[in-house]
Amino acid sequence: MSDLKKLLLGAVPGLKLRENVPYREITTMGVGSTLPLLAEIVSVDELKTVLQTVKSSSFPFFILGAGSNLIGMDAPYPGVALRLESHAFSTVEFQGVFMHCGGALRLSNAARFAADEGLSGLSELGGIPGTLGGALRMNAGASGQEIGKLVHRVKGVTFDGADWEAKGSDLTFSYRNSSIPQNVIVTGVVLELASGSAESEREKLKVELERRKVREPAVRSAGCTFRNVSALEPAGKLIDEAGLRGFRLGDLEISSVHANFIVNHGQGSEADYMQLLRLIRRTVAEKHGFYLRRETCFVNPDAQRTIDRFIAPLKVNVLCGGDSSEREVSLRSGAAVAAALENCGYNVVLSDLKKCELLPETRECDAVFPILHGGFGEGGELQDLLERNLIKFVGSDSVASALVMDKIATKKMLDRFNLPTARWCIVDKNNRSFPENLTPPFMVKAPKEGSSVGIVKVENPAQWDEALNKVFEHADTLLVEEFVSGVELTVPVVNGEALDAIEIRAPHGFYDYDAKYLYKNGHTEYLCPPRNVAPEVVERARQIAVDFNRFAGGRDMMRVDFIVDAQGVPLVLEGNNLPGFTATSLVPKAAAAAGISFERLTSSMIRAALLRRAENPAGTGAIAEFSTEAQKVQPGLIAANRWIFRFILLLNAAFLVYIGINLTRVEMPGWLLWIAAFLLLMAEPVFGWLRSLEK
């Protein structure tokens, strides 16, 4: 370490260096032994020189702020820590509603200064320890407020020693994250606050500090250990439900006051802290399926790899895009699913799949979450490809996907199982006759489109040919369905159970593409629970939706759409085996109404996929031909072949017994043949039992 010290002093004579500094003095947690070398920086020019000097050497460095979420090392750090000296980088200047601050200013002090100035926006954050620089990088937040909302401009220095600056509007702030580059040290920030009352802001700050005293442990800690998965799944609640509140290892304890805090009662070590983190992540993952993400930081650069070595997050490939008319919707759905799974702690790779193929990241993942709408992604082709390559994936298999995607095949299934649906018929380009057996108005539908694409309403015979020409652009064979006026409902089925039904009230009475996504004609209302449908009708629709999912062979998720006619009968319109997962999509809406977060919804499907054995439901990877003629299964023929095989086994067993008896008469070991006969008779039940164990 003397070589590094000489190097720094040679570049910056008079540089303030401290040696062998106990982590108890520079971090709130106090975990670890001592930091060999700490450089206190007093100016921007000094910071640039130190950074350039360290970078030109082989020594590592890290940036030390207030140490409020930092975990020290048991072993000596092989480089130097750089800390902005508090006096030089903690200046404050007010210009109207703009607050100019140094990057090392404590957030608690910034909140107090702003309150005294009669400016609002920071009081809710006054209980958060740490510097403004650290608060900006992690977008510190509390009580519904986040520091990122207040940023007007940020200044800093890159690790190369160059000046860096950005407007707040050019930065992205999200939950416990920001787009400030990792190689930037924040030296100053301008916050844009709002005019308020000094008295009211001081009171708000006082209330916030009192609230924190009650809910947070008054013992040494690094603050919250993990990020919340969602508003419904705060990390402390998940850890508590995993039974770990109050668990102690050496001098470290999972706080009995707030389970998302690890507190240090004395001489806690880095090794014990990492052991607790591994215990928490493993236990919560096993119970809830979430891989908690740290809020705390480590001096030790190998810490995260060490933690992940014991329970590494699963790798999930989210597939979206496709080549159908619903491509843009799919891209939005994919981005939403990927963000939710990242909140769950999964290692997520988002892929824009433009043709049906296996990408390298798909082959390398633990599970696939396809969220493609229409085309090869929803109609079974992609599912068939994944099945043939034994890749586990979310959603229905290839056979069920092909069935549900095809509205004509779906109608045949509904009729076969006596599920209520509107009357219908088929037309094609060779038979364009106006359907005399149905009563207009009609809905003419392309059988394999979704999101209300390829659907035209026909009021009278005069509109018939024009409507057919429009829809024939999407398919050669069309479904014609009697139009039923009534209340539209949709029922999501998740993991085999129906969620709450949603009543859909489109602004112009027809739930088309505009009503779903564009809102050019006004916003659609989604009522959950429904207001204009009797509870018994809603319950009947929920049961039909479960039956639909079961008869179609659906799994993980299915959305079943209904129209409730004047007699109160819920008629099935169609199913959707890969429904939209955008912010306005119906399955997430129903789940939220049931108290299920988007994160839990998506992660539950990943868990279901992982528990399934990767196999091809059709045996060879061939997709059943459901497009215009449903595949005809012949159960009678299968049963006949089974009984013929059983009869042959019985004859062979009888022959072996007969030979065994004759051998016994001449004093030969005929009993061996009796055993062989018994094994033949037991073959079928034994193999059936083994198959059940394998499943």
GIJO-V729960 format. One record per residue. N is the residue number from 1. SS is DSSP state (alpha for helix, beta for strand, coil for the rest). PHI is phi in whole degrees, 0 to 359 (999 if undefined). NEAR is the number of other C-alpha atoms within 12 Angstrom. Layout:
n:ss:phi:near
N:SS:PHI:NEAR
N:SS:PHI:NEAR
This chain:
n:ss:phi:near
1:coil:999:22
2:alpha:297:17
3:alpha:296:17
4:alpha:294:30
5:alpha:298:31
6:alpha:297:18
7:alpha:299:27
8:alpha:291:36
9:alpha:292:21
10:alpha:292:17
11:alpha:278:23
12:coil:228:27
13:coil:301:15
14:coil:87:16
15:coil:301:27
16:beta:281:25
17:beta:241:31
18:beta:240:23
19:beta:245:23
20:beta:50:24
21:beta:272:25
22:beta:296:26
23:alpha:296:38
24:alpha:296:30
25:alpha:273:22
26:alpha:241:31
27:coil:228:35
28:coil:286:30
29:coil:282:45
30:coil:76:38
31:coil:271:45
32:coil:110:38
33:coil:267:28
34:beta:226:31
35:beta:268:38
36:beta:298:29
37:beta:213:34
38:beta:232:37
39:beta:256:37
40:beta:266:32
41:beta:266:35
42:coil:247:28
43:coil:204:28
44:alpha:295:30
45:alpha:297:21
46:alpha:296:29
47:alpha:299:40
48:alpha:299:30
49:alpha:295:29
50:alpha:298:44
51:alpha:298:38
52:alpha:296:25
53:alpha:292:28
54:alpha:294:33
55:alpha:295:24
56:alpha:286:19
57:coil:260:19
58:coil:262:15
59:coil:271:25
60:coil:280:24
61:beta:211:32
62:beta:218:34
63:beta:263:37
64:coil:251:38
65:coil:261:40
66:coil:278:35
67:coil:71:38
68:coil:279:36
69:coil:227:38
70:beta:251:38
71:beta:251:47
72:coil:285:44
73:coil:253:35
74:coil:284:27
75:coil:272:22
76:coil:294:24
77:coil:286:30
78:coil:277:25
79:coil:222:33
80:beta:228:40
81:beta:263:41
82:beta:249:36
83:beta:230:41
84:beta:289:42
85:coil:297:32
86:coil:300:28
87:coil:293:19
88:coil:287:23
89:coil:247:33
90:coil:237:31
91:coil:290:25
92:beta:224:31
93:beta:217:21
94:beta:255:22
95:beta:227:17
96:coil:67:18
97:coil:271:24
98:beta:266:25
99:beta:244:36
100:beta:267:32
101:beta:229:39
102:beta:282:37
103:coil:294:44
104:coil:267:43
105:coil:295:38
106:beta:294:37
107:alpha:298:40
108:alpha:297:30
109:alpha:290:29
110:alpha:300:45
111:alpha:296:41
112:alpha:292:34
113:alpha:296:31
114:alpha:294:43
115:alpha:297:34
116:alpha:297:25
117:coil:276:31
118:coil:77:29
119:beta:247:34
120:beta:254:36
121:coil:129:42
122:coil:257:48
123:alpha:301:44
124:alpha:294:36
125:alpha:260:43
126:coil:293:42
127:coil:267:34
128:coil:274:41
129:coil:285:36
130:coil:110:36
131:beta:267:45
132:alpha:297:50
133:alpha:301:46
134:alpha:293:45
135:alpha:297:44
136:alpha:293:48
137:alpha:298:38
138:coil:258:32
139:coil:48:33
140:coil:303:41
141:beta:211:34
142:beta:193:27
143:coil:53:22
144:coil:83:17
145:beta:249:23
146:beta:227:31
147:alpha:297:44
148:alpha:299:43
149:alpha:290:30
150:alpha:255:35
151:beta:283:39
152:beta:259:27
153:beta:202:30
154:beta:231:38
155:beta:240:33
156:beta:194:38
157:beta:228:35
158:beta:281:27
159:coil:297:29
160:coil:279:21
161:coil:88:24
162:coil:259:21
163:beta:291:23
164:beta:221:25
165:beta:208:24
166:beta:208:24
167:beta:282:22
168:alpha:300:25
169:alpha:291:16
170:alpha:269:16
171:coil:259:24
172:coil:248:23
173:beta:242:25
174:beta:228:22
175:coil:299:32
176:coil:54:30
177:beta:201:26
178:beta:212:27
179:coil:269:24
180:coil:299:34
181:coil:304:23
182:coil:294:20
183:coil:264:22
184:beta:241:33
185:beta:259:43
186:beta:285:42
187:beta:254:44
188:beta:199:39
189:beta:212:44
190:beta:248:38
191:beta:258:40
192:beta:255:30
193:coil:256:30
194:beta:243:23
195:beta:293:22
196:coil:207:23
197:coil:248:19
198:alpha:301:23
199:alpha:296:19
200:alpha:291:22
201:alpha:291:30
202:alpha:297:28
203:alpha:293:23
204:alpha:299:31
205:alpha:296:36
206:alpha:297:23
207:alpha:298:20
208:alpha:296:29
209:alpha:294:26
210:alpha:294:16
211:alpha:297:20
212:alpha:293:24
213:alpha:299:17
214:alpha:283:14
215:alpha:266:21
216:coil:244:28
217:coil:291:27
218:coil:268:22
219:coil:225:25
220:beta:302:33
221:beta:202:38
222:beta:252:41
223:beta:77:40
224:beta:296:39
225:coil:281:37
226:beta:235:38
227:coil:285:35
228:coil:290:30
229:coil:289:38
230:coil:200:31
231:coil:296:21
232:coil:272:20
233:coil:233:30
234:coil:295:29
235:alpha:302:38
236:alpha:300:37
237:alpha:294:28
238:alpha:296:37
239:alpha:294:43
240:alpha:297:27
241:alpha:293:21
242:coil:280:27
243:coil:80:19
244:coil:255:33
245:coil:302:26
246:coil:84:25
247:coil:293:28
248:beta:235:25
249:beta:226:27
250:coil:62:22
251:coil:269:28
252:beta:259:35
253:beta:220:36
254:beta:284:41
255:coil:305:35
256:coil:280:26
257:coil:274:25
258:coil:213:34
259:coil:291:35
260:coil:270:45
261:beta:248:43
262:beta:256:51
263:beta:249:43
264:beta:250:34
265:coil:272:23
266:coil:187:19
267:coil:253:25
268:coil:296:33
269:coil:251:31
270:alpha:298:37
271:alpha:299:28
272:alpha:293:29
273:alpha:297:41
274:alpha:294:37
275:alpha:296:30
276:alpha:295:36
277:alpha:299:42
278:alpha:297:29
279:alpha:298:28
280:alpha:297:43
281:alpha:296:38
282:alpha:294:29
283:alpha:293:25
284:alpha:293:34
285:alpha:297:33
286:alpha:292:20
287:alpha:275:21
288:alpha:246:30
289:coil:82:34
290:coil:254:44
291:coil:255:42
292:coil:301:46
293:coil:258:38
294:beta:291:36
295:coil:263:33
296:coil:285:35
297:beta:243:35
298:beta:248:36
299:coil:294:35
300:coil:292:31
301:coil:291:20
302:coil:267:15
303:alpha:298:26
304:alpha:296:25
305:alpha:297:16
306:alpha:295:19
307:alpha:294:31
308:alpha:293:26
309:alpha:298:16
310:alpha:271:22
311:coil:208:27
312:coil:279:23
313:coil:299:31
314:coil:290:28
315:beta:264:29
316:beta:240:41
317:beta:257:39
318:beta:269:42
319:beta:256:47
320:beta:215:44
321:beta:97:33
322:coil:80:33
323:coil:235:24
324:coil:269:30
325:coil:293:25
326:coil:259:34
327:alpha:303:32
328:alpha:295:26
329:alpha:296:34
330:alpha:296:42
331:alpha:298:32
332:alpha:291:29
333:alpha:298:41
334:alpha:298:39
335:alpha:296:32
336:alpha:293:31
337:alpha:295:45
338:alpha:299:39
339:alpha:296:31
340:alpha:295:37
341:alpha:292:43
342:alpha:295:35
343:alpha:298:38
344:coil:282:44
345:coil:94:37
346:coil:287:38
347:beta:274:30
348:beta:252:34
349:beta:242:33
350:beta:263:35
351:beta:236:33
352:beta:269:32
353:beta:267:33
354:coil:263:23
355:coil:213:22
356:coil:283:28
357:coil:207:23
358:coil:265:28
359:coil:278:24
360:alpha:304:12
361:alpha:291:24
362:alpha:290:33
363:alpha:294:22
364:alpha:269:21
365:coil:275:31
366:coil:276:30
367:beta:205:40
368:beta:248:49
369:beta:244:50
370:beta:282:56
371:coil:226:49
372:coil:263:52
373:coil:247:43
374:coil:76:43
375:alpha:61:35
376:alpha:293:37
377:alpha:283:45
378:alpha:247:48
379:coil:274:44
380:coil:112:42
381:alpha:294:35
382:alpha:295:45
383:alpha:300:46
384:alpha:296:38
385:alpha:296:32
386:alpha:294:37
387:alpha:296:34
388:alpha:294:25
389:coil:258:21
390:coil:55:30
391:coil:258:34
392:coil:285:38
393:beta:211:43
394:coil:279:47
395:coil:105:49
396:coil:291:50
397:coil:285:48
398:alpha:295:42
399:alpha:293:40
400:alpha:295:44
401:alpha:297:48
402:alpha:297:44
403:alpha:294:43
404:alpha:290:48
405:alpha:293:44
406:coil:267:41
407:alpha:296:43
408:alpha:290:38
409:alpha:298:38
410:alpha:297:41
411:alpha:299:39
412:alpha:296:33
413:alpha:296:33
414:alpha:300:32
415:alpha:295:20
416:alpha:297:16
417:coil:258:18
418:coil:58:17
419:coil:269:31
420:coil:293:33
421:beta:205:35
422:coil:292:33
423:coil:294:29
424:beta:207:35
425:beta:205:31
426:beta:241:35
427:beta:230:30
428:beta:221:28
429:coil:292:17
430:coil:269:12
431:beta:220:15
432:coil:262:25
433:coil:298:18
434:coil:296:27
435:coil:289:27
436:coil:284:16
437:coil:276:15
438:coil:246:22
439:coil:258:22
440:coil:293:26
441:coil:283:26
442:beta:243:35
443:beta:247:38
444:beta:261:45
445:beta:231:43
446:beta:289:38
447:coil:289:45
448:coil:236:45
449:coil:253:39
450:coil:227:39
451:coil:52:37
452:coil:62:31
453:coil:271:29
454:coil:73:34
455:beta:229:35
456:beta:226:35
457:beta:266:30
458:beta:243:28
459:coil:272:20
460:coil:206:21
461:alpha:302:21
462:alpha:295:13
463:alpha:268:20
464:alpha:298:26
465:alpha:297:24
466:alpha:297:19
467:alpha:296:29
468:alpha:299:38
469:alpha:300:25
470:alpha:294:23
471:alpha:281:33
472:coil:295:28
473:coil:293:22
474:coil:257:28
475:coil:197:28
476:coil:269:25
477:beta:239:32
478:beta:238:40
479:beta:264:43
480:beta:246:41
481:beta:230:36
482:beta:300:32
483:coil:284:30
484:coil:243:32
485:coil:276:23
486:coil:175:25
487:beta:265:35
488:beta:274:40
489:beta:233:47
490:beta:225:46
491:beta:234:50
492:beta:282:50
493:beta:243:42
494:beta:241:40
495:coil:52:31
496:coil:86:29
497:beta:242:27
498:beta:283:34
499:beta:274:37
500:beta:297:38
501:beta:288:48
502:beta:239:42
503:beta:272:34
504:beta:250:38
505:beta:238:28
506:coil:287:28
507:coil:296:20
508:coil:239:18
509:coil:83:20
510:coil:227:27
511:coil:277:35
512:coil:262:27
513:alpha:299:25
514:alpha:296:21
515:alpha:294:27
516:alpha:276:33
517:alpha:231:29
518:alpha:264:19
519:coil:64:18
520:coil:292:15
521:coil:257:18
522:coil:112:18
523:coil:274:22
524:coil:279:29
525:beta:266:26
526:beta:238:32
527:beta:251:24
528:coil:223:30
529:coil:284:27
530:coil:298:29
531:coil:257:20
532:coil:248:25
533:coil:228:31
534:coil:299:22
535:alpha:305:18
536:alpha:291:16
537:alpha:289:27
538:alpha:299:35
539:alpha:295:26
540:alpha:297:28
541:alpha:297:43
542:alpha:296:35
543:alpha:292:28
544:alpha:298:39
545:alpha:298:44
546:alpha:296:33
547:alpha:297:29
548:alpha:303:47
549:alpha:299:43
550:alpha:291:30
551:alpha:293:27
552:alpha:282:41
553:coil:81:29
554:coil:288:37
555:coil:208:36
556:coil:71:41
557:beta:210:49
558:beta:204:46
559:beta:243:50
560:beta:247:45
561:beta:261:40
562:beta:230:42
563:beta:235:37
564:beta:267:33
565:coil:280:25
566:coil:296:17
567:coil:273:15
568:coil:81:26
569:coil:263:29
570:beta:282:40
571:beta:265:42
572:beta:286:43
573:beta:270:43
574:beta:189:48
575:beta:245:51
576:beta:221:49
577:coil:276:51
578:coil:228:50
579:coil:291:44
580:coil:298:40
581:coil:232:41
582:coil:275:30
583:coil:297:23
584:coil:260:25
585:coil:286:32
586:alpha:278:42
587:alpha:297:42
588:alpha:299:39
589:alpha:297:35
590:alpha:294:36
591:alpha:296:35
592:alpha:298:28
593:alpha:296:22
594:coil:270:24
595:coil:80:19
596:coil:254:24
597:coil:289:28
598:alpha:300:38
599:alpha:295:37
600:alpha:293:35
601:alpha:301:39
602:alpha:290:44
603:alpha:292:40
604:alpha:296:31
605:alpha:287:35
606:alpha:297:42
607:alpha:297:33
608:alpha:297:28
609:alpha:295:31
610:alpha:292:27
611:alpha:282:17
612:coil:279:26
613:coil:283:17
614:coil:290:27
615:coil:206:24
616:coil:262:29
617:coil:296:26
618:coil:267:20
619:coil:89:17
620:coil:238:17
621:coil:93:23
622:coil:285:23
623:coil:277:30
624:coil:297:30
625:coil:277:24
626:coil:254:32
627:coil:301:31
628:coil:238:28
629:coil:234:21
630:coil:298:25
631:coil:299:19
632:coil:267:14
633:coil:277:13
634:coil:245:10
635:alpha:298:10
636:alpha:297:11
637:alpha:295:12
638:alpha:298:12
639:alpha:296:13
640:alpha:297:13
641:alpha:296:14
642:alpha:296:15
643:alpha:289:15
644:alpha:296:14
645:alpha:296:18
646:alpha:297:20
647:alpha:294:16
648:alpha:296:16
649:alpha:300:23
650:alpha:297:23
651:alpha:297:17
652:alpha:297:22
653:alpha:295:25
654:alpha:297:22
655:alpha:295:20
656:alpha:296:26
657:alpha:296:27
658:alpha:298:19
659:alpha:295:23
660:alpha:298:24
661:alpha:297:20
662:alpha:294:18
663:alpha:294:18
664:alpha:297:17
665:alpha:297:13
666:coil:258:11
667:coil:60:11
668:coil:247:14
669:coil:287:17
670:coil:290:21
671:alpha:297:21
672:alpha:296:18
673:alpha:288:25
674:alpha:296:25
675:alpha:297:18
676:alpha:298:23
677:alpha:296:25
678:alpha:298:23
679:alpha:296:21
680:alpha:300:27
681:alpha:292:25
682:alpha:271:18
683:alpha:301:19
684:alpha:297:19
685:alpha:296:15
686:alpha:294:15
687:alpha:294:15
688:alpha:296:13
689:alpha:295:13
690:alpha:295:12
691:alpha:296:11
692:alpha:294:10
693:alpha:293:9
694:alpha:297:10
695:coil:296:12
